[in-house]
Amino acid sequence: MEQAIINGLSEGSVYAILAVGLVFIHKITEVANFAQGEIAMVATFVGFSLSQRLGFPLALVFLGSIAFGAVIGYAVERCAVRPVLASGILGTTIVTLGLYFVLHGSAAAIWGPEVHTFPSFFDPAPMSIAGVLVSKQHASIMAVSLLTAVGLSAFLRFTDLGLALRAVPQNRIGARIIGLDLKRLYAFTWVLGSAISAMAGLLLAPVLFLNTNMMLAPLIKAFAAAVLGGLDSLLGAFIGGLLLGLVENIVVLYVSSYLKDSLAFVFILVMLLVQPRGLFGRVRKENV
């Protein structure tokens, strides 16, 4: 049981770090970005090219990939999302679904369908705590995802730019009236959210191996974690990812590995029936 809990937290941290980026973009722009995983995958392939073909050290690979992810985020918001914002949630959702296929096909055309090994930024050797094996790599991913969620929450709460970002979804018309530039705020949100996704891809590639399909399953689980934790809560997304990983591994231990995914989503369905906005979601109150 102890090993199942550790494995669950390790897998859950994988879902959590991607869910944090999803929630950050949705929290400010109310757009569900289905291309988030592919942005991470393409940025990671760029890092792979920097490392294997150009011989860059890992520190520059990390920074270069995150910077490229930020550039993709800006290009996506400026060229694809911004022109269709007036069409509403359905229009922007369809655009992000289309971007998923564009980025996926482009990566396959450039780097091919082969599976590659990606160097780890952390020591992959396991460590033993009270007889339970803990992967240093997964523990590092968990720590990074937690620090990212806490850091973004603090940024939104305690900085002027963060407060401006929080004001946008509360009252967009009011935000314009007081002089906030919504276009720049949206662009910044996509840049930062995509950079976080690129970081997630870099951390996951050594665990999952690098290929064009590596982010499909984690993206679906990240959406589930975000919904479970609450689509307006960064810390909720982190906790939702950990809970999802725990439930999956407990199902494997006591029921069947074949039911791992299905029973985990049944658990989410039950939780949402009890708490429709997620475990940490807030009901937005408006004066009429």
N, C-alpha and C positions, 0 to 999 in steps of 0.2 A: 504493500500500500504506500509506504514512504517513497519508494522508487517511482511509483505511478504519479504521485503528487509532484515530485521533482520533474519528471518528464513532462507532465501537464503544464507546469509553470514555464518550462523551457519552450515548449511548442507555443504556448499562449503568448509568450513575449514576442514571437515571430509575428503573430497576428496583431499584437498590440501596437508595434511600432508603425506598421502600415496604417492601422486604424486611426492613429493620432493625426497623421497627415490628411486622411480623408475627412475627419471631423473638423479639422482646422479650416479647410476650404469650405465645407458645408456650413459651418457655424457663421461665417462672415458673408458668403455669397449665396447660400442656400442652393448650391449646385452639387448634385451627386456625381462625382468624377469617376466614371467607369474606366477612364484611361489612366488612372493613377498607377496601377501596377505596371503598365507598359512604359510609362515615363521612367519608372524605377529601373525596369529591365534595360531600356535603351541607354540610360545613363551608366548603368553597370557595365554594359558592353563597351562603352567609351572608355571606362576605366580599365577594362581588360585590354583594349588596344594600347592604351598608354603604358600599361605594365609590360605586356608581352612583346609588342612590336616596337615600342620606342624606349623601353627600359627605364621608365620613370620609377623613382622610389615610391613606396606605398603611401607616404604622406602626401606627395603630389598627386598620386592616383586618387586618393580620397578627396582632396580639395578640387581637383579637376572634374571629377564625376559629379560632385555636388553642384559645382558652378554650371556644368552643362545641364543638369536637371533643372536648375533655376532658369536657364535660358529657354529650355523647352516650355516650362511653365508660363513664362512671359509670352512666348510665341503663341501658345495655345489660347491664352486669355485674350490676347490682342487680335489674333487673326481668325479664331474659330468661335470662341464663346461670346465675346463682346458683341459681335454683329447680330447674334440671335437672342440676346437677353430679353428683348421685348416679346419674344414668342412664348415666354413662360418656362415653367419647369420641364414640361414635356420636350420642348424644342432643345433646350440645353442638354437634357439627358440623352437625346438621340445623337446630338453632336459629339458628346463624350464617348458614346458607344461607337460611333463612326471612327473617332480618333483611335480607339482601341485597335481596330482592324488596320488602320493606316500605319500606326507605329509598329504593330506586330509584323505586318507584311514587309515593312521597310527593314526592320531588323533581320528578318529571315533572308531578305535579298542581299544585305550587306555582309552579315556574319555567318549565314547558313544555319541549318537546323542542328548542327552537331552540339554535343554536350561538352562543356569545357570545365576544367578545374580553375577555381579562383583563389588567389592567396588570401589567407585569413589575416585580419588585423589584430587578432588575439590568439593566445596560446590555445590550440585545440585539445590539448591533453585534459582528461577528466581529473577531478579531485574528489577525494572521499571525505564526506562529512558524516560522522556517526554511522559509518558503514554504508552510506548511500552515495552512489556516484553522481557527481554534478559536473556537467560540461562547463569548463571555463568560458568557452565561446558563447554558449547559451546564457550563462550568467551575465556575461558582458552585454549581450543584446538586451537582456532584461533591464540592466542598469541604464543603458543608453536610452531605451524607450521610456523608462520612468523619468529620467532627467529631462528628456525632450518634452514629455507631457507637463511636468512641473514647470520647466522653463517657459513654455508657451503660455501656460496659465498665468504665471507671474508677469510675463510681458503684456498680456491683455489686461491685467488688473492694475499694474503699477506704472505703466509708461503712457505718455501722452498719445503716442501712435496707437498703442494697444487700446486705449479708451476710445479713440476715434473709430477703430475697427469694430469695437463692441457696439458703438452707437449706430452703425450702419444698418444692421438687421433689425434693430429696435424700431427705427423710424427713418426710412430712406428719404422721405420728403423733408422731414425736419433736419436731417443731416445735410441735405443740399442747402437749406435755408441758412444754416449757421456757417456755411462756407466750406464744408468738407468736399474734397474732390473724390467722388465715388470711383471714377475710372482709375485713378492712381491707387486708391486703396484696394480695389479689386485686383489690379495688376500685382501689387505687393503681396496680396494674399496668395495668389497663384504661384508667384515666384518662391515664396517661403514654403508653401505646402508641397510644391514639386521638389524643392531642395531636400525636404524631409523624406520624401519618397525615394529620392536618389540615395540618401543615406541608408534607408531601409534595404534597398537592393544590394548595396555594398556589403551590408552586414549579413544578409541572407544568402548571397551567392556562395560563400564557402560552405554553407550548411546544405543547401539544396542543389548545388552545382549550377553552373551558368548555362542557360539555354533559353530559347525564345518563349518557351512555355512555363518558365519557372515561377512567374508571378500570378498565374491564373487561379490556382487553388488558394494561395494566401490572400488574394484580393477578395475572393468570395467570403473567406473566413473573416477578413478584416471588416467587411461590410456587416457581417453578422455580429462581430464584436462591437462595432460602433453602435448598431441598433440596440444591442443588449445593454451597453453602458449608458446610452443616451446620445443622440446626434448633436447635442449642443454642449457636451461635456468632454474635455480633453482627458481628464483623469478617469472619467467614466469609460472612455474608449480603451484606455490602458487596462483598467480592471476587468472590463468586458472581455478583452483578449485573454487575460489570465484565466478567467472563469471558463471560457470556452475550451481552452486547452485542458484544464482540469477535468471538465465533464467528459471530454473525448477520451482521455486516458483512463478514467474510472470505468467508462463503458467498455473499453477494451479489456480491462482487468476482470470485471465481474459479469459481463454479458457476452459480447462478441465483437471482434475487430471489424466484421462486416457491417455492423450497425453503428460504427463509430460516428460517421457523419450524420446519419439520419436521426439518431437519438439525441445528438447534441442540438440539432435544430428543433427537435420537439421540445427540448428543455427551454430553448429561447422562446418558442411560441407560447409555452406556459407562462414564462416570466412576463412576456409582453401582454398577455391577457390580464395579469395581475397589475402590471405597471406599464401602461401603453407607451409612455414616453421614454422607457428605459429606466434602469436602476437609478441613474443620476440626472435624468432629464428634468427640465423645469417647464412648468406650464407658463406660457407667456401671457401676462395680463395686460389688457388694453382698456383705456377709458373710452367709453362710447358716448 
